Amino acid sequence: MNRLAQETSPYLQQHAANPVDWYPWGPEALERSRAEDKPILLSIGYSACHWCHVMAHESFEDPGVAAVMNRLFVSIKVDREERPDLDQIYQTAHQMLSQRTGGWPLTMFLAPDGTPFFGGTYFPKQPRYGLPGFTELCERVAGVWREKRAEIGAQNAEVLDAFERTLPRRSTQDKLDGAPIQALLDTLKANFDARLGGFGAAPKFPHPTDLELCLRKGETGMARTTLERMCEGGIYDQLGGGFCRYSVDAEWKIPHFEKMLYDNGPLLGLLADAWLVTGDALYAQCAGETAAWIMREMQSPEGGYYSSLDADSEHEEGKFYVWDRDEVQKVLTPEEYAVAAAHFGLAQPPNFENRHWHLYVSKPGDSPQIASAREKLFAAREKRVRPGRDEKVLVSWNALAMRGMAHAGRVFGKPAWIASARRALEFIRSKMWRDGRLTATYKDGRAHLNAYLDDYALLVAALLELLQAEFQLRDLDFARQLADVLLDQFEDDADGGFFFTARDHERLIHRPKPGHDHATPSGNAVAAWVLGRLAALTGEQRYARAAERTLELFHPAMREHPGGFAMMAIALDEHLAQPKTLILRGKEDAVDAWRRELAREFMPDTAVLAIADARPGLPPLLDKPRRPQPVNAWLCRGVTCLEPISDLVDLKKILQEKA
């Protein structure tokens, strides 16, 4: 066993028995590289990644390949989920050096100071796909390192300069306005697939923040078509609930089979909002099944949510999920099969590798036969060898799931979903919050690694949602503590915005300040959004100024190239209108009844806090005077509130007028 056996990451542990002399990222490996003047071979991946497994089986498990790696390099293995700081830096470097988009596995060759001089993604053991064989590549790269050191040094200086140019620049001429929001909506319309949903061609990703913006701004058609096609497609697990990471085809039928926590939390919340807007029962069904999957398969006994399910089982991608017709016929009665075959596409030619069927909704409908067929097929599938599960707990991904579970639980009136989110929060608060700071990852009783911008910002967002589901003052206090760390450790005091790593983080070759959404929403955008809302709840102007400075920093880039800025657009939209807060005060039962009623209204720009009378310790903005009516509602924009309203019908009319 190599050094990776001592790590918490399941991905690193998967490589612990490799003959490669792997190091985790850290001072030991970097010092050896410097001392021996050997370049670093950096391999970045994650446990649910299919092509990471392929490269591992082909090359890293092969003693001959390992011998070449051990002779020529100091080899470092990184889990991109535990070290997103390193992944961001070296994915960007790969794009700079190769002029191609990156991916996983990422294979980068670094000088001992960490500066990259060559890289790629997957390399086969033998030459194919137009790529060199991996051992041949290693020999060539090592030769370049020995013979062209001056050229590498010059290129490295250019790379470091290019990194500095990636940081956003504030414009003194630019004033905040809504133009980037409309520009982004226009971009989405131009790229929208009106027939199949989604944006662009295959492969198709869910893009939940883009869809959230569409719903907020009244572009319901794009969100509705996309969610409907996804819920009926193969990207959605028709038997067990939950969404896979993306669809390899334009029709959402065949997914890349890994299932990630970070997709399913936001999509769950989005389904709840789509149901509020449209009333379509499909979204309620899909939300219920996804929430059930999260609680059944992704929540640990301790309360935290696990990270992902693998694409592979028994070394084959999708084997757990796909079917043969005769297998289905053995499980179902003839009557069930006749209906299910038409419903799930089994009456069509095989759609997976030309020999298997992956289920999708070919013929929409509901019937007792479909319901019983689903139950029987699910039970039969449960007997198969399951995909691997990455059981580390990540704060940022847990926060996304918490927010989705709490929001959907509030909308659909499901206390068990809210309780699930609460359990995850209490796990993080008890296991991953120490001495006023978060740790990023937890597994096997060990929490470690400095938390990142996304961990803090997304956890505040989750707390703001839980406050609306069930108000607890300690949640608001926790959100303020997290926000204070954001400002103290991550904010750029000179130019505004937030760095991805804290001030006291390990010094790397670059300190990113990302603003674009990727698979998860931008930490800068979420920070701007939550700080604006926290300022409205607490009156803390330090939060409001930090939010505004972040929006000012990214506004020029949003104006020039709006694509990818959906979460920032949401934050900008709320800032321009000022955050809305609806404060319900009164008798506990009556206040809770109003909260449940208002949860059925689509008000994405309004935080609704139901707070019973006699709650001590509230901030002045929430500490409204007691009145004789059972419930009184204060509707506020920023820190300015209307006169209290004590009739629910009147309140709903005013909310519609103020929308």
C-alpha positions as CSV (number, residue, x, y, z in Angstrom):
1,M,0.0,0.0,0.0
2,N,1.3,3.5,-0.9
3,R,0.8,6.8,1.0
4,L,-2.8,7.2,-0.2
5,A,-4.0,4.5,2.2
6,Q,-4.0,7.1,5.0
7,E,-6.2,9.6,3.1
8,T,-10.0,10.2,3.7
9,S,-10.8,10.5,0.0
10,P,-12.4,7.3,-1.4
11,Y,-10.8,8.3,-4.8
12,L,-7.3,8.4,-3.3
13,Q,-8.0,5.2,-1.4
14,Q,-8.9,3.5,-4.8
15,H,-5.3,4.1,-5.8
16,A,-3.7,3.0,-2.5
17,A,-2.7,-0.4,-3.9
18,N,-1.3,0.9,-7.2
19,P,2.4,0.2,-7.8
20,V,2.8,3.9,-8.5
21,D,4.6,5.7,-5.7
22,W,1.7,8.1,-5.2
23,Y,1.8,11.1,-2.9
24,P,-1.2,13.1,-1.8
25,W,-0.7,16.9,-2.4
26,G,1.4,18.3,0.3
27,P,4.8,19.5,1.5
28,E,6.4,16.0,1.4
29,A,5.9,15.6,-2.3
30,L,6.7,19.2,-3.2
31,E,9.9,19.0,-1.2
32,R,11.0,15.8,-2.8
33,S,10.4,17.3,-6.3
34,R,12.6,20.3,-5.4
35,A,15.3,18.2,-3.7
36,E,15.6,15.7,-6.6
37,D,14.9,18.3,-9.4
38,K,12.2,16.0,-10.7
39,P,9.0,17.3,-12.4
40,I,5.7,16.4,-10.8
41,L,3.1,14.3,-12.5
42,L,-0.2,15.5,-11.2
43,S,-3.3,13.4,-11.7
44,I,-6.7,14.9,-10.7
45,G,-10.0,12.9,-10.7
46,Y,-12.8,11.8,-8.5
47,S,-14.3,8.5,-7.4
48,A,-17.4,8.5,-9.6
49,C,-15.5,9.3,-12.8
50,H,-15.7,6.6,-15.5
51,W,-12.6,7.7,-17.5
52,C,-10.6,8.0,-14.3
53,H,-11.3,4.3,-13.7
54,V,-10.3,3.5,-17.2
55,M,-6.9,5.2,-17.0
56,A,-6.3,3.7,-13.5
57,H,-7.0,0.1,-14.8
58,E,-4.9,0.6,-18.0
59,S,-1.9,2.5,-16.6
60,F,-1.8,3.1,-12.8
61,E,-2.4,-0.6,-12.0
62,D,0.3,-1.7,-14.5
63,P,3.7,-2.4,-12.9
64,G,5.5,-1.4,-16.1
65,V,3.8,1.9,-16.5
66,A,4.2,2.6,-12.7
67,A,8.0,1.9,-13.0
68,V,8.3,4.6,-15.7
69,M,6.3,7.1,-13.6
70,N,8.3,6.3,-10.5
71,R,11.6,6.7,-12.3
72,L,10.8,10.0,-14.0
73,F,8.4,11.9,-11.7
74,V,7.1,12.6,-8.3
75,S,3.5,11.5,-8.8
76,I,0.7,13.2,-6.9
77,K,-2.9,12.1,-6.9
78,V,-5.6,14.7,-6.1
79,D,-9.4,14.3,-5.5
80,R,-10.9,17.3,-7.2
81,E,-13.8,17.2,-4.8
82,E,-11.6,17.6,-1.7
83,R,-9.2,20.1,-3.4
84,P,-11.3,22.2,-5.8
85,D,-8.6,24.9,-5.4
86,L,-6.0,22.8,-7.1
87,D,-8.6,21.6,-9.7
88,Q,-9.5,25.2,-10.7
89,I,-5.9,26.2,-11.1
90,Y,-4.8,23.3,-13.2
91,Q,-8.0,23.0,-15.3
92,T,-7.4,26.7,-16.2
93,A,-3.7,26.0,-16.9
94,H,-4.7,23.1,-19.1
95,Q,-6.9,25.4,-21.2
96,M,-4.1,27.9,-21.4
97,L,-1.5,25.4,-22.6
98,S,-3.6,23.2,-24.9
99,Q,-6.4,25.7,-26.0
100,R,-8.9,22.9,-25.2
101,T,-11.4,22.4,-22.4
102,G,-10.3,20.2,-19.6
103,G,-12.0,17.4,-17.7
104,W,-11.2,14.4,-15.7
105,P,-8.9,12.6,-15.3
106,L,-6.7,15.7,-15.6
107,T,-3.0,14.9,-16.2
108,M,-0.6,17.7,-15.7
109,F,3.2,17.9,-15.6
110,L,4.6,20.6,-13.2
111,A,7.9,22.2,-12.3
112,P,8.8,21.7,-8.7
113,D,7.4,25.1,-7.8
114,G,4.0,23.9,-9.0
115,T,3.9,25.8,-12.4
116,P,2.5,23.6,-15.1
117,F,4.4,23.1,-18.4
118,F,2.4,20.4,-20.2
119,G,-0.9,18.6,-19.7
120,G,-3.9,16.7,-21.0
121,T,-6.8,14.7,-19.7
122,Y,-7.1,11.0,-20.3
123,F,-4.2,9.3,-22.0
124,P,-4.5,5.6,-23.1
125,K,-1.8,3.0,-22.3
126,Q,-1.3,2.3,-26.0
127,P,-1.6,4.9,-28.7
128,R,-5.2,5.4,-29.9
129,Y,-7.9,8.1,-30.3
130,G,-5.1,10.2,-31.9
131,L,-3.3,10.2,-28.5
132,P,0.2,8.9,-27.6
133,G,0.6,6.0,-25.3
134,F,1.0,7.0,-21.7
135,T,4.5,5.6,-21.2
136,E,5.7,7.1,-24.4
137,L,4.3,10.5,-23.3
138,C,6.0,10.3,-20.0
139,E,9.4,9.6,-21.6
140,R,8.9,12.5,-24.0
141,V,7.8,15.0,-21.3
142,A,10.8,14.0,-19.1
143,G,13.1,14.5,-22.0
144,V,11.7,18.0,-22.6
145,W,12.2,18.7,-18.9
146,R,15.9,17.7,-19.1
147,E,16.7,19.4,-22.4
148,K,14.6,22.5,-22.7
149,R,14.6,24.0,-19.2
150,A,15.1,27.6,-20.4
151,E,12.1,27.3,-22.7
152,I,10.0,25.8,-19.9
153,G,11.0,28.6,-17.6
154,A,10.0,31.3,-20.1
155,Q,6.7,29.5,-20.7
156,N,6.0,29.2,-16.9
157,A,6.5,33.0,-16.6
158,E,3.9,33.5,-19.3
159,V,1.5,31.1,-17.6
160,L,1.8,33.0,-14.3
161,D,1.1,36.3,-16.1
162,A,-1.9,34.8,-17.8
163,F,-3.3,33.6,-14.4
164,E,-3.1,37.2,-13.2
165,R,-5.1,38.3,-16.2
166,T,-7.9,35.9,-15.4
167,L,-8.8,38.0,-12.3
168,P,-11.8,40.3,-12.8
169,R,-11.1,44.0,-12.9
170,R,-13.3,46.7,-11.5
171,S,-14.4,49.5,-13.8
172,T,-14.9,53.0,-12.3
173,Q,-17.1,53.8,-15.3
174,D,-19.5,50.9,-14.9
175,K,-22.8,51.5,-13.0
176,L,-25.0,48.6,-11.8
177,D,-28.0,48.1,-13.9
178,G,-30.2,45.3,-15.2
179,A,-28.7,45.1,-18.7
180,P,-26.6,42.0,-18.0
181,I,-29.7,40.1,-16.8
182,Q,-31.6,40.7,-20.0
183,A,-28.5,40.0,-22.0
184,L,-28.1,36.6,-20.3
185,L,-31.8,35.8,-20.9
186,D,-31.3,36.7,-24.6
187,T,-28.3,34.4,-24.7
188,L,-30.3,31.5,-23.2
189,K,-33.1,32.0,-25.7
190,A,-30.6,31.9,-28.5
191,N,-29.1,28.6,-27.3
192,F,-32.4,27.0,-26.2
193,D,-33.5,23.8,-27.8
194,A,-37.2,24.5,-28.1
195,R,-38.1,20.9,-29.0
196,L,-36.0,18.9,-26.6
197,G,-35.2,21.4,-23.9
198,G,-31.8,22.4,-22.5
199,F,-29.2,24.6,-24.0
200,G,-27.0,23.8,-27.0
201,A,-26.4,20.3,-28.4
202,A,-25.2,17.1,-26.9
203,P,-23.9,16.6,-24.3
204,K,-26.5,18.3,-22.3
205,F,-26.1,19.4,-18.7
206,P,-29.0,20.4,-16.3
207,H,-27.8,24.0,-15.7
208,P,-30.1,24.6,-12.7
209,T,-29.1,28.2,-12.1
210,D,-30.0,29.1,-15.6
211,L,-33.4,27.5,-15.2
212,E,-33.8,29.2,-11.8
213,L,-33.2,32.6,-13.4
214,C,-35.7,31.7,-16.2
215,L,-38.4,31.0,-13.6
216,R,-37.7,34.1,-11.7
217,K,-37.9,36.3,-14.7
218,G,-41.0,34.8,-16.2
219,E,-39.3,32.8,-19.0
220,T,-41.3,29.8,-17.9
221,G,-41.3,28.0,-21.2
222,M,-37.6,27.3,-21.2
223,A,-37.6,26.0,-17.7
224,R,-40.7,23.9,-18.1
225,T,-39.7,22.3,-21.4
226,T,-36.3,21.4,-20.0
227,L,-37.5,20.0,-16.7
228,E,-40.3,18.0,-18.4
229,R,-37.8,16.4,-20.9
230,M,-35.4,15.7,-18.1
231,C,-38.0,14.1,-15.8
232,E,-39.2,11.9,-18.6
233,G,-35.7,11.2,-19.9
234,G,-33.0,8.7,-19.0
235,I,-30.9,11.3,-17.2
236,Y,-33.5,10.8,-14.5
237,D,-33.6,7.4,-12.7
238,Q,-37.1,6.3,-13.6
239,L,-37.1,3.6,-10.9
240,G,-35.1,5.0,-8.0
241,G,-35.3,8.8,-8.4
242,G,-32.5,11.3,-8.7
243,F,-30.6,12.7,-11.7
244,C,-27.4,11.7,-13.3
245,R,-24.7,14.2,-14.1
246,Y,-25.5,14.8,-17.8
247,S,-26.9,13.3,-20.9
248,V,-24.6,12.2,-23.7
249,D,-27.3,12.7,-26.3
250,A,-29.5,15.8,-27.1
251,E,-32.7,13.9,-26.1
252,W,-31.8,13.3,-22.4
253,K,-32.1,9.6,-23.0
254,I,-28.7,8.2,-22.2
255,P,-26.8,9.7,-19.2
256,H,-23.3,9.5,-18.0
257,F,-24.5,7.3,-15.1
258,E,-22.7,8.9,-12.2
259,K,-25.2,10.6,-9.7
260,M,-23.9,13.6,-7.9
261,L,-25.3,15.2,-4.7
262,Y,-24.5,18.7,-6.1
263,D,-26.9,18.3,-9.0
264,N,-29.8,16.8,-7.1
265,G,-30.1,19.4,-4.4
266,P,-30.6,22.4,-6.7
267,L,-32.8,20.4,-9.1
268,L,-35.0,19.4,-6.2
269,G,-35.5,23.0,-5.3
270,L,-36.1,23.9,-8.9
271,L,-38.8,21.2,-9.3
272,A,-40.6,22.7,-6.3
273,D,-40.6,26.1,-7.9
274,A,-41.7,24.7,-11.3
275,W,-44.6,23.0,-9.5
276,L,-45.6,26.3,-7.8
277,V,-45.5,28.1,-11.2
278,T,-47.3,25.4,-13.3
279,G,-49.0,23.0,-11.0
280,D,-47.7,20.2,-13.2
281,A,-47.9,16.9,-11.2
282,L,-44.9,15.5,-13.0
283,Y,-42.7,18.0,-11.1
284,A,-44.2,17.0,-7.7
285,Q,-43.7,13.3,-8.5
286,C,-40.1,13.8,-9.7
287,A,-39.3,16.0,-6.6
288,G,-40.8,13.4,-4.2
289,E,-38.8,10.5,-5.8
290,T,-35.6,12.6,-5.8
291,A,-36.0,13.6,-2.1
292,A,-36.7,9.9,-1.3
293,W,-33.5,8.9,-3.1
294,I,-31.4,11.5,-1.2
295,M,-32.7,10.3,2.2
296,R,-32.5,6.6,1.3
297,E,-29.2,6.4,-0.5
298,M,-27.3,9.6,0.2
299,Q,-27.8,10.4,3.9
300,S,-25.3,8.8,6.4
301,P,-26.5,7.4,9.7
302,E,-24.7,10.4,11.3
303,G,-26.7,12.9,9.3
304,G,-24.4,14.2,6.6
305,Y,-25.0,13.6,2.9
306,Y,-22.7,11.4,0.9
307,S,-21.1,12.8,-2.3
308,S,-21.9,10.6,-5.2
309,L,-22.7,7.3,-6.8
310,D,-20.3,5.8,-9.3
311,A,-21.1,5.5,-13.0
312,D,-19.7,1.9,-13.0
313,S,-20.5,-1.3,-11.3
314,E,-18.6,-4.5,-11.9
315,H,-16.2,-2.4,-14.1
316,E,-18.9,-1.6,-16.6
317,E,-20.5,1.8,-17.0
318,G,-24.3,1.8,-16.4
319,K,-24.5,-1.9,-15.7
320,F,-26.6,-1.3,-12.5
321,Y,-29.2,0.7,-14.5
322,V,-29.7,-1.0,-17.9
323,W,-32.0,-3.9,-18.8
324,D,-32.5,-6.7,-21.2
325,R,-36.0,-7.4,-22.4
326,D,-36.1,-11.0,-21.3
327,E,-35.0,-9.9,-17.8
328,V,-37.9,-7.4,-17.6
329,Q,-40.4,-10.0,-18.9
330,K,-39.3,-12.4,-16.1
331,V,-40.0,-9.8,-13.4
332,L,-43.4,-8.6,-14.7
333,T,-46.7,-10.2,-15.5
334,P,-47.7,-10.1,-19.2
335,E,-50.2,-7.4,-18.5
336,E,-47.6,-5.3,-16.7
337,Y,-45.0,-5.8,-19.4
338,A,-47.4,-4.8,-22.2
339,V,-47.9,-1.4,-20.6
340,A,-44.4,-0.9,-19.2
341,A,-42.7,-1.8,-22.5
342,A,-44.5,1.0,-24.3
343,H,-44.1,3.4,-21.3
344,F,-40.3,2.9,-20.8
345,G,-39.2,2.5,-24.4
346,L,-38.7,-1.3,-24.3
347,A,-40.8,-1.5,-27.4
348,Q,-38.2,0.5,-29.3
349,P,-34.8,-0.8,-30.4
350,P,-32.1,-1.0,-27.7
351,N,-30.7,2.4,-26.9
352,F,-27.5,1.5,-24.9
353,E,-24.6,0.1,-26.7
354,N,-27.0,-1.4,-29.3
355,R,-27.8,-4.3,-27.0
356,H,-29.4,-3.0,-23.7
357,W,-32.3,-0.7,-22.8
358,H,-32.0,2.2,-20.5
359,L,-35.4,3.3,-19.3
360,Y,-37.0,6.6,-20.2
361,V,-40.6,7.7,-20.6
362,S,-41.4,6.9,-24.3
363,K,-45.2,7.0,-23.8
364,P,-46.3,9.3,-20.9
365,G,-49.1,8.1,-18.7
366,D,-50.0,6.6,-15.3
367,S,-51.7,3.4,-14.5
368,P,-51.7,0.7,-11.8
369,Q,-49.7,-1.5,-14.2
370,I,-46.9,1.1,-14.5
371,A,-46.9,1.7,-10.8
372,S,-46.6,-2.1,-10.0
373,A,-44.0,-2.5,-12.8
374,R,-41.8,0.2,-11.3
375,E,-42.0,-1.3,-7.9
376,K,-41.0,-4.8,-9.2
377,L,-38.2,-3.6,-11.4
378,F,-36.8,-1.4,-8.6
379,A,-36.9,-4.4,-6.2
380,A,-35.2,-6.6,-8.8
381,R,-32.5,-3.9,-9.5
382,E,-31.8,-3.7,-5.8
383,K,-30.4,-7.3,-5.9
384,R,-27.7,-6.3,-8.4
385,V,-24.1,-5.3,-7.5
386,R,-24.5,-1.6,-6.6
387,P,-22.3,1.2,-7.9
388,G,-19.7,2.5,-5.6
389,R,-20.7,5.3,-3.3
390,D,-18.3,8.1,-2.3
391,E,-19.1,8.5,1.4
392,K,-17.1,11.6,2.1
393,V,-19.1,14.5,3.3
394,L,-18.4,17.9,1.7
395,V,-19.8,21.1,3.2
396,S,-20.6,22.8,-0.1
397,W,-22.4,19.9,-1.6
398,N,-24.3,19.2,1.6
399,A,-25.3,22.8,1.7
400,L,-26.8,22.5,-1.8
401,A,-28.7,19.4,-0.8
402,M,-29.9,21.0,2.4
403,R,-31.2,24.1,0.7
404,G,-33.0,21.9,-1.9
405,M,-34.5,19.6,0.7
406,A,-35.6,22.4,3.0
407,H,-37.1,24.4,0.2
408,A,-39.0,21.5,-1.4
409,G,-40.1,20.4,2.1
410,R,-41.5,23.8,2.8
411,V,-43.3,24.0,-0.6
412,F,-44.8,20.5,-0.5
413,G,-45.4,20.4,3.2
414,K,-43.0,17.5,3.9
415,P,-41.6,17.8,7.5
416,A,-39.5,14.7,6.9
417,W,-37.5,16.5,4.1
418,I,-36.9,19.5,6.4
419,A,-35.9,17.2,9.2
420,S,-33.4,15.5,6.8
421,A,-31.9,18.9,6.0
422,R,-31.7,19.7,9.7
423,R,-29.9,16.5,10.4
424,A,-27.2,17.4,7.8
425,L,-26.9,20.9,9.2
426,E,-26.4,19.6,12.8
427,F,-23.8,17.1,11.5
428,I,-21.8,19.9,9.9
429,R,-22.2,22.1,13.0
430,S,-21.0,19.3,15.3
431,K,-18.3,17.7,13.2
432,M,-17.0,20.2,10.7
433,W,-17.2,23.6,12.6
434,R,-14.2,24.0,14.9
435,D,-12.8,27.1,16.6
436,G,-14.9,29.4,14.4
437,R,-13.8,27.8,11.0
438,L,-15.2,25.2,8.7
439,T,-13.4,22.1,7.5
440,A,-14.1,21.1,3.9
441,T,-14.4,17.3,4.1
442,Y,-15.2,14.5,6.5
443,K,-14.9,10.8,6.4
444,D,-14.3,7.9,8.8
445,G,-14.4,10.2,11.8
446,R,-11.9,12.7,10.4
447,A,-12.7,16.3,9.3
448,H,-9.8,18.1,7.7
449,L,-8.7,20.6,5.0
450,N,-9.4,24.3,5.0
451,A,-12.9,25.1,3.8
452,Y,-13.3,27.2,0.6
453,L,-15.4,30.2,-0.4
454,D,-18.2,27.9,-1.7
455,D,-18.4,26.1,1.6
456,Y,-19.2,29.3,3.5
457,A,-21.4,31.0,1.0
458,L,-23.5,27.9,0.2
459,L,-23.9,27.0,3.8
460,V,-25.3,30.5,4.5
461,A,-27.7,30.0,1.6
462,A,-28.9,26.7,3.2
463,L,-29.4,28.4,6.6
464,L,-31.5,31.1,5.0
465,E,-33.7,28.5,3.5
466,L,-34.0,26.6,6.8
467,L,-34.9,29.8,8.6
468,Q,-37.9,30.0,6.3
469,A,-38.9,26.4,6.9
470,E,-38.6,26.6,10.7
471,F,-37.1,29.7,12.3
472,Q,-34.4,29.1,14.9
473,L,-32.4,32.0,16.1
474,R,-29.2,29.9,16.4
475,D,-29.4,29.3,12.6
476,L,-29.4,33.1,12.1
477,D,-26.5,33.4,14.5
478,F,-24.6,30.7,12.7
479,A,-25.2,32.4,9.3
480,R,-23.8,35.6,10.7
481,Q,-20.7,33.8,12.0
482,L,-20.1,32.3,8.6
483,A,-20.6,35.6,6.9
484,D,-18.1,37.2,9.2
485,V,-15.5,34.6,8.2
486,L,-16.3,35.3,4.6
487,L,-15.5,38.9,5.0
488,D,-12.5,38.4,7.3
489,Q,-10.8,35.6,5.4
490,F,-12.0,35.7,1.7
491,E,-12.9,39.2,0.8
492,D,-10.6,41.3,-1.4
493,D,-10.4,44.5,0.5
494,A,-8.8,46.3,-2.4
495,D,-11.0,45.4,-5.4
496,G,-14.0,43.7,-3.9
497,G,-15.3,40.2,-4.5
498,F,-14.0,37.0,-2.8
499,F,-11.1,34.8,-3.4
500,F,-11.7,31.0,-3.5
501,T,-9.3,30.3,-0.7
502,A,-8.8,32.0,2.7
503,R,-6.0,34.4,3.6
504,D,-4.3,31.7,5.7
505,H,-4.7,29.0,3.1
506,E,-1.6,27.2,1.6
507,R,0.1,29.5,-0.9
508,L,-0.4,28.2,-4.4
509,I,0.7,29.5,-7.8
510,H,-2.6,31.4,-8.1
511,R,-5.5,32.6,-5.9
512,P,-8.6,32.4,-8.1
513,K,-11.6,34.7,-7.7
514,P,-14.2,32.9,-9.8
515,G,-17.5,34.4,-10.8
516,H,-19.0,32.0,-13.4
517,D,-21.3,29.2,-12.5
518,H,-20.1,25.7,-13.4
519,A,-21.7,22.5,-12.2
520,T,-22.3,24.4,-9.0
521,P,-23.2,28.1,-8.6
522,S,-20.4,30.6,-8.3
523,G,-19.3,31.2,-4.7
524,N,-18.9,34.9,-5.4
525,A,-22.4,35.1,-6.8
526,V,-23.9,33.2,-3.8
527,A,-21.9,35.3,-1.4
528,A,-23.3,38.5,-3.0
529,W,-26.8,37.1,-2.8
530,V,-26.7,35.8,0.8
531,L,-24.9,38.9,2.1
532,G,-27.6,41.1,0.6
533,R,-30.3,39.0,2.2
534,L,-28.4,38.9,5.6
535,A,-28.1,42.7,5.5
536,A,-31.8,43.0,5.1
537,L,-32.4,40.7,8.1
538,T,-29.8,42.1,10.5
539,G,-29.2,45.6,9.4
540,E,-25.5,44.9,9.1
541,Q,-24.2,47.3,6.5
542,R,-20.8,45.6,6.2
543,Y,-22.7,42.7,4.5
544,A,-24.5,45.1,2.2
545,R,-21.3,46.8,1.1
546,A,-19.5,43.6,0.5
547,A,-22.4,42.3,-1.7
548,E,-22.5,45.5,-3.7
549,R,-18.7,45.6,-4.2
550,T,-18.8,42.0,-5.5
551,L,-21.5,42.9,-8.0
552,E,-19.6,46.0,-9.1
553,L,-16.5,43.9,-9.7
554,F,-18.2,41.4,-12.0
555,H,-20.7,43.7,-13.7
556,P,-18.3,44.6,-16.6
557,A,-17.7,40.9,-17.4
558,M,-21.4,40.2,-17.1
559,R,-22.2,43.0,-19.5
560,E,-19.5,41.8,-22.1
561,H,-20.1,38.1,-21.9
562,P,-23.2,37.3,-19.9
563,G,-23.2,33.5,-20.4
564,G,-22.5,31.5,-17.2
565,F,-23.4,34.3,-14.8
566,A,-27.0,33.2,-13.9
567,M,-26.4,33.1,-10.1
568,M,-24.7,36.5,-10.3
569,A,-27.7,37.8,-12.3
570,I,-30.0,36.6,-9.6
571,A,-27.9,38.4,-7.0
572,L,-27.9,41.5,-9.1
573,D,-31.6,41.4,-9.7
574,E,-32.3,41.3,-6.0
575,H,-29.8,44.0,-5.2
576,L,-31.3,46.4,-7.8
577,A,-34.8,45.9,-6.4
578,Q,-33.6,45.6,-2.7
579,P,-34.1,42.2,-1.0
580,K,-37.7,41.6,0.2
581,T,-38.4,40.1,3.6
582,L,-41.9,39.1,4.9
583,I,-41.8,38.9,8.7
584,L,-44.8,37.1,10.3
585,R,-45.2,37.6,14.1
586,G,-48.0,36.4,16.4
587,K,-49.3,33.3,18.1
588,E,-47.2,30.2,17.2
589,D,-50.0,28.1,15.7
590,A,-51.4,30.9,13.7
591,V,-48.1,32.1,12.5
592,D,-47.2,28.6,11.3
593,A,-50.5,28.3,9.5
594,W,-49.8,31.5,7.6
595,R,-46.3,30.2,6.8
596,R,-47.7,26.9,5.3
597,E,-50.2,28.9,3.2
598,L,-47.6,31.3,1.9
599,A,-45.2,28.5,1.1
600,R,-47.6,27.7,-1.8
601,E,-47.0,31.1,-3.4
602,F,-44.1,31.5,-5.9
603,M,-42.1,34.3,-4.3
604,P,-38.4,33.5,-5.1
605,D,-37.3,37.1,-4.3
606,T,-38.9,37.2,-0.8
607,A,-37.6,35.6,2.4
608,V,-40.6,34.6,4.6
609,L,-39.8,34.3,8.3
610,A,-42.5,33.0,10.7
611,I,-41.5,34.0,14.2
612,A,-43.7,33.4,17.2
613,D,-44.0,36.2,19.8
614,A,-41.8,36.2,22.9
615,R,-38.7,35.2,21.0
616,P,-35.8,36.9,22.8
617,G,-32.5,38.0,21.2
618,L,-33.9,38.9,17.8
619,P,-32.2,41.6,15.6
620,P,-34.1,44.9,15.8
621,L,-35.4,44.5,12.2
622,L,-37.1,41.2,13.1
623,D,-38.1,42.2,16.7
624,K,-41.5,43.6,15.8
625,P,-43.9,44.8,18.5
626,R,-46.6,42.5,19.8
627,R,-50.1,43.3,18.6
628,P,-53.6,42.0,19.5
629,Q,-54.2,40.2,16.2
630,P,-53.3,36.5,15.9
631,V,-50.8,37.3,13.1
632,N,-49.2,40.4,11.8
633,A,-47.1,40.6,8.7
634,W,-44.4,43.2,8.0
635,L,-43.4,43.4,4.3
636,C,-40.0,45.0,4.0
637,R,-37.7,46.1,1.2
638,G,-34.2,46.3,2.5
639,V,-34.7,47.9,6.0
640,T,-37.9,49.8,5.1
641,C,-41.2,48.1,6.0
642,L,-44.9,48.7,5.2
643,E,-47.5,49.0,8.0
644,P,-48.3,45.6,9.5
645,I,-51.0,43.5,7.8
646,S,-53.2,41.2,9.8
647,D,-55.5,39.7,7.1
648,L,-54.0,36.9,4.9
649,V,-56.2,37.7,1.9
650,D,-55.1,41.3,2.0
651,L,-51.5,40.2,2.4
652,K,-51.7,38.0,-0.7
653,K,-53.1,40.9,-2.8
654,I,-50.3,43.2,-1.7
655,L,-47.7,40.6,-2.4
656,Q,-49.1,40.2,-6.0
657,E,-49.1,44.0,-6.4
658,K,-45.5,44.3,-5.2
659,A,-44.2,41.3,-7.2
